Amino acid sequence: MSVDMTLWGLAFLWGAVLGLFYFGGLWFTLKMMHQRERPKLWLAFSYMVRLAGALAGFWLVVQKDVMAFIFTLVAFFAIRIILTHTLKQKSDGKDHATQSR
């Protein structure tokens, strides 16, 4: 039983790492888009890299244990919620849709 708990704890940490990679990468991409000559290409390339990394990370976990995969997903989306809340507070109420170029 302790082996399962260790695996699930590591899976949760792995999900947090994947979430930081995916959603942190999305934040970075959107922040840097206005500085690029070809922002659509930048966004597409970022999406491909982030998606490939996240899927590869999930694939490693799902091969081990289904319950570990669930813990990974929970952490992945928990990071999304935490980053959304944290970054929204830092923007001082400014929404990217309302900012002028």
N, C-alpha and C positions, 0 to 999 in steps of 0.2 A: 504493500500500500504506500509506503514512503517513496518508493521509486516512481509511482504514479504522481504523487504530489510534487516531487522534484521536477518531473517532466512537464507537468502542467504549469509550474512556476516559471520554468525556463521558456515554455511556449508563450506564456503571458509576456515575459520580457521581450521575446523575439517579436511578438505582435506590436509591442510599443516601438521597437526599433524600426519595424516595417512601416508603422504609421508615421513616425517622424521622417523617414525617408520619403514616403509618398506625399504626405500632406505638407511637410516642410519644403519638399521640392516644388510642390504646386505653388506655395506662397512665394518662394524665391523666383519661380518662373514669372508669375504675374507681376511681381515687384520689378523685375528687370525687363519686362516686355517692351516698355516704352523707350528703352535705350537701344533696342536692336533695330537693324535695318529691315529685317524680315521677321516681324513678330509672329506671323502665322506659322512659319517654319520653326521658329524657336518653340512655340507652344506645342506643335505636333511632335517635335523631337523629344521634348521634355516628357510628354505624355507616353511616348513609346518606351523611353528609358524607365520611367516610374512604374508603368504597368508591367514591363518585363521583370523588373526587380521584385515587385510585390508578388507577382504570380510565382516566380521562382522560389521566393521565401515561403509562400503558402504551400507550395508543392513539397518542399522539404519536410514540413510539419505534417501534412496530411498522410504522408507515407508511414509515419511513425504511429500515430494514434488519432482517432477521430475526435476524442474529447480534447486532446491537445490542440487540435485545429480550432475547436470552438473557443478555447481560451485565447488563442492567437487572434481570432476575429474580434473577440470582445475588447482586447487591448488595442487592436488596430483602430476600431471605431471610438474607443475611449480617448485615444490621442486626438482623433479628429475633433471631438467635442471640446477637449481641453484647449487645443490650439485655436479653434474658432472663438472660444470665449476669451482666451488670453489676447489674441491678436485684435479682436474687436475692441477690447478695452484700450489697447495701445493706440488705436487709430483716432481716439477722442471723438467718436461719433461720426467720423468722416467715412462715407461709403464710397467704394471705388466707382460706383455708378453716378455719383453726384459730383465727383471731382472733375474739374475742367482740365483740359490738356494743355 
